Amino acid sequence: MRKIKTTKRILIAGTAILAQAHLCHAATADVDPAETDSIGANTEIKVIAPTNTFYGLRGLSQTSSAEALGQGRLIFSAQGSFYQQQKAFPGAPDKGANIFSGRGSVSFGINRQIDAYATLAGYGSTDYTSDKASGMGSLGGGFQGTLPFEPSTPIRMAAQVGIYQGLSDNPIDSNRADGYDYFETRTGLDFMAKLIQSLVLGSENQSFKMHFNEGLMTSAESGTDPLLLLATGAQINIYNTVLGLELNSRTPINKIDVMADPLWLTPSAQFRTPYDLNVTLGGDIALSQDRSGTTERALEPYRLFAGLAFTFDTEAASRQRTKDRMRREALEKGQLKNDNAQLAQNLAKKSKEDSLAQSRQKGQSDSLAAVMAEKARADSLRMASKSKQDSLTLLESQRNLAEEKAKRTDAEKQLLSTGMLLMDAVYFETNKADISINSKPYLNLIAKMLTKYPKLRIEVAGHTDDVGSDARNLTLSQARAESVANYMVQSAPELRTALSSKGYGETQPKADNKTADGRKLNRRTELQVLNKEMLKEYNP
């Protein structure tokens, strides 16, 4: 019967480990959630090239998305546009002139939240009598920072700052902030700041997105009013095809006239090829009304544009390692499942054998009674000599205790001498309470060690650094402490009444949270002996 109970315990423990392994997700800190389409049973990671603006950032042609590029994402892009001047007026090209502009840009995801970009523009024309009908345009660059929302949250928020140096000798249209190519043919130094919000519903393969941009552009050039920049865009992702519709406006903040200042609608389509190459086609349709009392108008009726963007994942090798690790873990889970199935079969076989053994034992009860009587007589003789052996037993016990103390591990010595043990090989997923699969062998050893000291009452204490809110850190530390305690009880069920758990959040730092090393030391899990008076029994 004792063998049956032992086998049942092994089956229960194995089943618990399998359930824990099934629920534990592999850490994916090196996989950008914005680019991961799915992680299924086969642990395949499919990276989708993001849609991009004229500046190489995520979004539609002229409307930025609050989604970050993703760490290591590098994009090279080139765009060209064309419109024809259909009405002549002072400060604008000749009627019938064809105006071309182009821009090249590069952008890079520095980390999960911060992107950098740079752009250079130029222009050209035909049927334009100006002696400066072509040349360099504007040189610019900047950064975009995204708030670290959870990947499952549909809302994204970001801020963008940029600086643009005009290199052009001809602003094409020198009336106010008019003209499609205003930023591409600037002559002065401009500073831009923009707030961005995005609503993201669905995965990158199939999704609906809305982007909202509110910006302010100010110029170091005298006599130039600050500009209010507004844009909104609706985006539909259908696998490799992305359809977009944008509404953009640009108006002097000191004299806002939205309907007469540049206001245009932009339908576009981006096609993402299997070769990490995006192709963009689209057009701008003027919605601006003619200015009253003058022949000027903010925009010509339309502009056409096209672009190419090559995207390159510099973290591809790291992502491949993550995929390989996840595949190995899936194979290990499958092997564990097979082992448990075999264990269940062995248990059934053992139960049948034990039943037959019990039947045989029932038929041998008479002979067993005789054996028990003989045993009782032998016990009486042993008890008579027990007093003589007591002194020898005491000496032997003291010698065994000395040998046992000499064999104790460093962890046992630390726990039994100080009443505290830092569990320095326990790791969790970022911002989660899921125990890393690499920590489980260490926890199994610690659990086995604790079973040697059944009289100790031990608390599993969870601690965090000060990143995040107090309430969030307290909740996270409690969840992690519970995860460790539950796992050790699963590994050694006899610890069920010995272990408790408590989270202390950021309230008990061991180092300075202002440094990365200090924060790393403060993120820890410890064992604390609650009934320290019992340590004397194990350390006489």
FIBATOR-447052 format. One record per residue (C-alpha): x, y, z. Coordinates in pm, 1 decimal. Layout:
BEGIN
east	north	up
X	Y	Z
...
***
This chain:
BEGIN
east	north	up
0.0	0.0	0.0
290.3	236.9	72.9
416.1	184.5	-284.1
70.7	272.2	-422.8
62.5	598.8	-225.9
413.5	688.4	-346.8
317.0	617.8	-706.8
2.1	831.5	-672.2
210.0	1120.4	-537.8
447.2	1094.6	-835.1
149.6	1101.8	-1075.5
-5.6	1407.5	-903.2
326.4	1594.8	-903.3
390.3	1509.2	-1268.0
42.8	1627.5	-1368.0
91.3	1956.0	-1178.4
426.4	2016.4	-1350.3
264.3	1954.6	-1688.9
-13.7	2203.1	-1613.1
240.6	2461.8	-1496.7
450.4	2413.2	-1811.5
140.6	2448.1	-2028.3
43.6	2779.8	-1864.5
394.9	2927.1	-1860.4
468.9	3137.4	-2168.5
829.2	3165.5	-2281.9
976.9	3513.6	-2229.3
951.8	3716.4	-2552.1
1132.7	4034.2	-2451.6
1329.8	4020.3	-2775.7
1016.5	3988.6	-2993.6
833.8	4312.6	-3069.0
462.8	4256.2	-2993.9
369.3	4508.1	-3263.6
538.0	4284.4	-3521.1
442.0	3940.0	-3389.4
140.5	3809.8	-3575.6
86.1	3496.9	-3366.2
263.5	3244.9	-3145.0
70.0	2922.2	-3175.7
126.9	2561.3	-3083.3
403.2	2531.4	-3342.4
572.5	2845.0	-3194.0
612.1	3007.0	-3535.4
682.2	3381.8	-3527.3
575.3	3572.6	-3837.8
701.7	3927.7	-3869.5
491.8	4165.5	-4078.8
657.6	4471.8	-4231.7
492.2	4784.6	-4082.1
324.0	5046.9	-4298.3
515.7	5373.3	-4315.0
481.9	5748.9	-4361.8
688.4	5968.2	-4592.5
941.4	5988.2	-4306.8
975.2	5610.4	-4258.0
778.7	5599.9	-3931.7
471.0	5382.2	-3884.9
141.1	5506.6	-4021.2
-9.8	5625.3	-4348.4
151.8	5855.6	-4604.0
125.1	6181.0	-4403.9
-43.5	6068.4	-4079.4
179.1	5914.8	-3813.8
84.2	5616.4	-3598.9
155.2	5604.3	-3225.4
286.4	5249.4	-3274.7
663.0	5212.2	-3242.4
871.5	5057.0	-3520.9
1004.4	4790.4	-3287.0
1354.9	4743.9	-3156.1
1606.7	4695.0	-3436.5
1364.7	4776.1	-3722.1
1545.9	4974.6	-3996.2
1352.8	5133.1	-4286.9
1488.2	5300.9	-4600.2
1222.3	5476.6	-4806.8
1194.3	5700.2	-5112.2
882.1	5887.3	-5231.2
803.2	6104.3	-5527.6
505.8	6330.9	-5601.4
366.3	6530.0	-5892.6
107.6	6801.4	-5945.4
30.7	7051.0	-6222.3
-21.0	7421.5	-6160.9
-361.8	7486.2	-6318.7
-401.8	7847.4	-6212.5
-141.3	8126.1	-6227.2
-115.8	8387.8	-5950.2
168.3	8580.0	-5779.9
411.2	8370.7	-5574.5
318.9	8045.4	-5752.8
457.1	7863.0	-6060.7
333.5	7936.6	-6414.8
3.5	7795.9	-6528.6
64.3	7450.7	-6679.7
392.9	7399.8	-6492.7
458.0	7044.6	-6375.8
600.5	7028.8	-6022.6
790.1	6725.4	-5899.7
925.6	6662.8	-5550.5
1100.2	6369.2	-5391.8
1229.5	6270.6	-5052.4
1445.0	5994.6	-4914.4
1427.7	5891.6	-4551.0
1572.5	5645.7	-4305.4
1422.4	5544.3	-3970.2
1534.9	5311.0	-3694.0
1372.6	5159.2	-3385.1
1624.0	5237.9	-3110.0
1425.0	5034.7	-2859.2
1063.4	4936.7	-2797.0
951.9	5293.0	-2727.9
1185.0	5529.3	-2916.8
1228.8	5570.3	-3294.7
1461.0	5803.8	-3482.2
1425.8	5931.6	-3838.9
1601.5	6156.4	-4093.3
1484.7	6285.1	-4432.3
1619.2	6480.3	-4729.6
1397.1	6636.0	-4999.7
1450.2	6783.0	-5346.3
1233.5	6928.3	-5623.4
1217.2	6980.3	-6000.2
978.0	7111.8	-6262.5
897.9	7150.2	-6631.4
732.3	7442.6	-6815.1
836.6	7668.9	-6528.8
1013.3	7991.3	-6627.2
1191.6	8033.1	-6291.4
1573.4	8022.0	-6297.9
1549.9	7808.2	-5980.8
1312.7	7548.5	-6113.6
1495.3	7260.2	-5941.3
1725.5	7203.0	-5648.7
1761.1	7074.0	-5297.0
1464.8	7097.4	-5064.4
1473.0	7041.4	-4686.2
1686.8	6834.9	-4450.6
1516.3	6712.5	-4136.1
1511.9	6458.5	-3858.4
1373.5	6384.1	-3516.7
1253.5	6130.4	-3263.9
923.6	5967.9	-3169.5
859.3	5828.7	-2822.0
572.8	5589.0	-2750.3
417.4	5532.4	-2408.5
472.5	5171.3	-2289.0
113.7	5045.7	-2307.9
44.6	4673.0	-2277.5
38.5	4501.9	-2622.9
-322.2	4392.9	-2564.0
-437.0	4752.2	-2504.1
-603.0	4899.1	-2817.6
-491.5	5256.2	-2736.1
-144.7	5388.9	-2827.4
-5.9	5735.9	-2747.2
318.2	5898.0	-2862.9
498.8	6229.7	-2901.8
718.0	6335.5	-3192.4
973.0	6617.4	-3216.8
1166.4	6723.9	-3524.7
1385.7	6993.7	-3671.7
1395.6	7087.5	-4041.6
1655.4	7299.7	-4216.3
1545.7	7450.4	-4544.2
1801.7	7411.6	-4826.9
1579.6	7541.4	-5106.2
1630.0	7858.6	-5311.8
1269.3	7841.4	-5428.5
974.1	7767.0	-5194.5
757.6	7689.5	-5505.2
455.9	7861.9	-5346.7
555.0	8160.6	-5129.7
201.8	8250.9	-5011.2
147.9	8183.3	-4640.4
185.7	7809.9	-4573.5
30.3	7717.1	-4908.3
127.6	7442.0	-5148.9
149.2	7066.1	-5125.3
531.6	7083.8	-5114.7
557.1	7343.0	-4835.5
781.6	7132.3	-4609.7
984.4	6984.9	-4897.1
1089.7	7327.9	-5034.8
1144.8	7530.7	-4718.1
1402.8	7808.5	-4696.7
1429.1	7856.0	-4318.0
1481.7	7661.6	-3996.6
1166.8	7499.9	-3852.3
1087.5	7318.0	-3527.8
800.0	7071.1	-3498.9
626.6	6900.6	-3203.8
338.6	6658.2	-3244.0
107.8	6450.3	-3024.0
-15.0	6121.8	-3170.1
-292.7	5884.2	-3067.0
-387.8	5556.1	-3233.4
-670.4	5307.0	-3191.3
-560.1	4956.7	-3296.6
-818.6	4679.2	-3331.3
-692.5	4339.3	-3446.2
-352.1	4199.2	-3540.9
-110.3	4344.8	-3795.0
-239.7	4093.2	-4052.0
-604.5	4197.1	-4022.1
-690.5	4514.4	-3835.2
-861.6	4849.8	-3830.4
-667.8	5152.5	-3707.1
-745.7	5518.0	-3646.9
-468.1	5774.9	-3608.9
-496.5	6130.7	-3474.3
-215.8	6387.9	-3501.9
-204.7	6734.4	-3344.2
112.9	6932.4	-3411.9
270.6	7275.6	-3392.4
540.1	7402.3	-3627.8
735.3	7718.7	-3551.0
1003.9	7878.3	-3763.1
1319.5	8073.0	-3685.5
1247.5	8268.4	-4004.5
1116.5	8618.2	-3925.1
765.6	8707.3	-4034.3
648.6	8344.3	-4034.3
351.0	8252.8	-3815.0
349.0	7927.8	-3613.5
144.9	7659.9	-3789.3
-122.8	7431.6	-3645.2
-90.8	7085.9	-3803.7
-390.7	6850.9	-3778.9
-435.5	6508.7	-3934.5
-649.9	6201.9	-3891.2
-636.6	5875.4	-4078.7
-834.2	5551.9	-4102.2
-635.1	5239.5	-4190.0
-753.4	4890.3	-4285.0
-498.6	4604.6	-4295.1
-600.1	4304.9	-4506.3
-294.2	4081.3	-4501.9
-45.8	4236.0	-4749.1
-274.8	4519.9	-4859.6
-331.1	4832.7	-4652.5
-598.2	5085.6	-4745.4
-588.6	5433.3	-4596.4
-789.4	5754.4	-4596.6
-641.1	6068.3	-4440.9
-759.7	6423.1	-4376.6
-485.2	6684.3	-4332.7
-480.9	7057.2	-4264.0
-214.3	7323.8	-4217.5
-308.8	7671.2	-4096.4
-134.9	7968.8	-3925.5
-221.7	7956.6	-3555.8
-253.9	8338.5	-3533.7
-516.6	8349.7	-3809.1
-690.4	8015.8	-3841.7
-899.9	7975.3	-4156.0
-928.5	7599.3	-4198.3
-1142.0	7603.7	-4512.5
-923.3	7855.1	-4704.0
-586.3	7731.5	-4573.9
-439.1	7398.4	-4697.0
-694.8	7123.3	-4638.4
-677.1	6800.5	-4832.5
-803.5	6441.1	-4843.1
-561.2	6155.9	-4910.2
-670.8	5810.2	-5023.1
-379.3	5565.3	-5045.3
-285.2	5200.1	-5068.6
27.2	5024.1	-4947.5
129.7	4680.5	-5066.6
365.5	4476.2	-4848.9
557.8	4225.0	-5060.1
718.4	3901.9	-4928.9
1060.1	4063.6	-4982.4
1021.1	4324.4	-4702.9
943.6	4589.3	-4964.4
644.7	4823.8	-4927.1
494.3	4996.2	-5232.1
277.4	5303.4	-5172.4
38.0	5465.2	-5420.8
-196.5	5751.8	-5350.8
-310.9	6103.4	-5417.5
-401.4	6427.2	-5241.5
-735.1	6591.4	-5323.3
-772.3	6958.4	-5231.5
-1070.8	7055.2	-5016.1
-956.4	7417.4	-4965.6
-1183.6	7695.2	-5086.0
-1045.0	7979.8	-5297.7
-935.0	8276.2	-5088.9
-1181.8	8562.9	-5099.0
-1069.0	8895.5	-5248.7
-759.9	8748.0	-5417.5
-657.4	8517.1	-5699.1
-456.0	8297.3	-5461.7
-560.5	7954.0	-5354.2
-400.6	7724.3	-5098.5
-373.0	7406.9	-5308.8
-405.9	7291.8	-5667.0
-690.2	7041.1	-5725.9
-477.8	6727.6	-5684.6
-134.5	6576.8	-5634.3
-22.0	6218.3	-5708.5
250.2	6032.2	-5521.5
421.9	5693.5	-5507.5
686.8	5544.6	-5283.0
902.5	5245.9	-5200.4
1019.8	5140.9	-4854.7
1263.5	4860.6	-4772.7
1238.4	4733.5	-4415.3
1511.8	4534.1	-4247.4
1500.7	4362.6	-3908.2
1847.8	4393.6	-3753.1
1730.4	4178.0	-3461.5
1639.4	3884.5	-3688.5
1908.8	3657.9	-3541.9
1787.7	3728.7	-3187.8
1427.5	3664.5	-3289.3
1531.6	3334.1	-3450.7
1697.5	3227.5	-3126.9
1375.9	3307.2	-2942.2
1176.1	3098.4	-3190.4
1417.2	2804.9	-3151.4
1397.4	2827.1	-2772.4
1017.2	2826.4	-2782.0
1020.1	2523.9	-3013.4
1246.3	2336.2	-2771.9
1016.0	2418.0	-2482.4
718.0	2290.1	-2681.0
901.0	1960.4	-2743.7
982.3	1933.9	-2373.2
615.6	1985.6	-2285.8
519.6	1709.5	-2529.0
776.7	1472.8	-2378.2
649.0	1550.5	-2028.7
294.4	1470.7	-2141.1
407.4	1132.9	-2280.3
596.1	1054.6	-1959.2
283.9	1123.0	-1751.6
76.3	897.0	-1976.7
328.7	617.1	-1923.8
323.9	684.7	-1548.8
-55.9	647.9	-1546.7
-27.7	310.5	-1722.0
229.9	192.2	-1469.7
1.3	300.9	-1184.6
-287.7	95.9	-1321.7
-62.2	-208.8	-1358.3
74.7	-166.7	-1007.0
-275.6	-135.8	-859.6
-374.7	-466.4	-1020.1
-65.3	-640.7	-883.8
-128.8	-505.8	-532.4
-486.6	-635.7	-540.9
-360.8	-988.1	-620.3
-102.7	-958.0	-343.9
-373.9	-867.3	-92.3
-571.9	-1178.1	-189.4
-269.5	-1398.4	-127.1
-205.1	-1228.2	206.5
-563.2	-1301.9	321.8
-510.0	-1674.7	267.3
-191.1	-1664.9	474.8
-337.0	-1497.0	786.3
-277.2	-1798.4	1017.9
91.1	-1822.1	938.2
116.5	-1445.4	966.2
-26.5	-1459.8	1321.6
245.7	-1708.5	1419.5
508.6	-1481.1	1271.4
370.0	-1183.9	1466.8
383.0	-1380.0	1794.5
745.4	-1465.7	1733.0
813.2	-1102.7	1651.8
654.2	-987.8	1981.4
883.2	-1226.2	2173.0
1187.0	-1089.4	1988.9
1074.6	-732.1	2063.4
1067.0	-810.2	2434.5
1426.0	-928.3	2421.4
1531.1	-615.9	2231.6
1360.9	-387.9	2484.3
1555.2	-553.3	2763.5
1883.0	-446.7	2603.1
1760.1	-103.1	2491.4
1880.4	80.8	2802.4
2232.0	-49.6	2739.5
2227.8	95.2	2389.0
2093.4	440.7	2481.6
2430.1	592.5	2561.8
2580.2	452.2	2241.5
2282.4	585.7	2044.5
2329.7	935.2	2191.1
2695.4	940.2	2089.0
2604.6	810.5	1743.7
2332.6	1077.9	1706.3
2577.2	1353.6	1792.6
2827.7	1215.8	1544.2
2558.3	1193.0	1271.1
2451.1	1552.5	1335.8
2809.5	1671.3	1297.6
2842.7	1478.6	969.8
2507.7	1613.1	844.6
2612.4	1972.0	919.4
2938.8	1916.6	731.5
2741.0	1798.2	426.0
2502.2	2094.2	421.9
2495.8	2308.7	107.9
2569.8	2680.4	114.6
2196.9	2747.3	82.1
2118.9	2528.6	387.0
2391.8	2692.5	590.5
2263.6	3038.8	502.7
1901.5	2952.0	582.9
1974.3	2770.1	911.1
2225.9	3027.5	1038.2
2047.0	3352.8	940.8
1686.1	3244.1	898.8
1685.6	3393.9	543.1
1778.9	3270.7	194.6
1804.8	3484.2	-122.8
1671.4	3274.1	-413.8
1912.9	3411.2	-672.8
1821.7	3165.0	-949.2
1447.0	3244.2	-968.8
1343.9	3441.6	-1275.0
1007.0	3564.9	-1405.4
870.8	3698.7	-1731.7
876.8	4080.2	-1750.2
583.7	4231.5	-1553.0
436.8	3881.9	-1496.3
431.5	3618.7	-1222.1
502.7	3326.8	-1457.3
816.0	3140.2	-1341.3
1082.7	3088.6	-1608.7
1124.5	2724.8	-1706.3
1498.2	2762.1	-1634.5
1419.7	2835.8	-1266.2
1223.5	2517.2	-1201.2
1518.8	2275.5	-1145.0
1654.7	2520.4	-884.5
1312.2	2541.3	-710.1
1290.8	2160.5	-708.2
1627.7	2145.7	-523.7
1520.1	2412.0	-270.4
1188.2	2231.7	-206.8
1368.8	1901.2	-150.7
1608.2	2077.3	87.9
1323.4	2225.5	295.7
1164.4	1882.2	350.0
1466.3	1796.6	568.5
1352.9	2058.2	823.9
978.7	1990.4	878.1
952.3	2199.6	1196.3
1037.5	2528.6	1022.0
760.9	2766.8	914.6
886.5	2962.5	612.0
755.8	3267.6	427.6
823.1	3321.2	53.9
876.3	3699.4	24.2
849.3	3885.3	-310.3
1018.0	4222.3	-372.8
1032.2	4462.9	-673.9
1215.9	4779.6	-775.3
1040.2	5118.9	-784.0
955.5	5116.8	-1156.7
576.1	5149.2	-1187.6
310.1	5240.2	-934.0
320.1	5127.9	-569.3
-6.0	4934.4	-606.0
109.9	4757.7	-922.7
442.8	4656.9	-764.5
269.0	4528.9	-447.7
27.4	4316.6	-655.7
309.5	4184.4	-877.6
532.4	4092.8	-581.4
242.7	3907.1	-409.2
163.7	3713.5	-729.1
529.0	3614.5	-775.6
564.7	3503.0	-413.5
250.0	3289.7	-449.1
379.1	3137.9	-775.8
704.7	3029.5	-607.7
527.6	2888.7	-298.8
269.1	2700.5	-509.3
538.0	2551.2	-731.9
744.7	2424.7	-435.9
432.4	2269.0	-279.1
365.5	2093.8	-610.3
724.7	1968.9	-611.2
713.2	1862.2	-242.8
351.3	1830.6	-116.9
469.6	1783.2	242.6
558.8	2155.4	241.8
190.9	2254.5	213.9
159.1	2349.4	583.7
512.6	2485.7	611.7
506.7	2755.5	341.0
329.4	3089.6	321.9
375.1	3383.3	79.9
376.5	3761.6	102.1
457.4	4045.7	-140.9
634.8	4357.0	-15.2
650.0	4549.2	-344.8
916.0	4821.1	-342.5
899.9	4888.4	35.8
1216.5	4696.5	135.9
1493.7	4787.1	-114.3
1840.9	4646.2	-61.7
2013.6	4885.9	-305.0
1969.9	5223.7	-473.8
1681.0	5216.8	-726.0
1845.9	5502.0	-920.1
2090.4	5260.9	-1087.8
2022.8	4959.1	-1310.4
2235.3	4735.0	-1085.1
2047.3	4856.7	-779.2
1708.5	4787.6	-936.1
1827.5	4440.3	-1037.5
1922.3	4361.5	-675.0
1586.4	4489.9	-550.2
1390.7	4255.2	-783.5
1426.9	3939.5	-571.4
1254.6	3648.5	-402.3
1360.1	3541.3	-50.7
1281.1	3271.7	204.8
1232.9	3391.8	564.7
1202.7	3159.3	867.2
907.9	3278.2	1076.1
972.1	3059.8	1384.7
1343.8	3130.4	1421.1
1349.8	2972.3	1769.9
1333.3	2633.2	1593.7
1668.8	2700.7	1421.8
1838.2	2603.6	1750.6
1710.7	2249.9	1709.1
1897.3	2218.6	1378.4
2199.3	2414.9	1505.7
2252.6	2290.1	1864.1
***
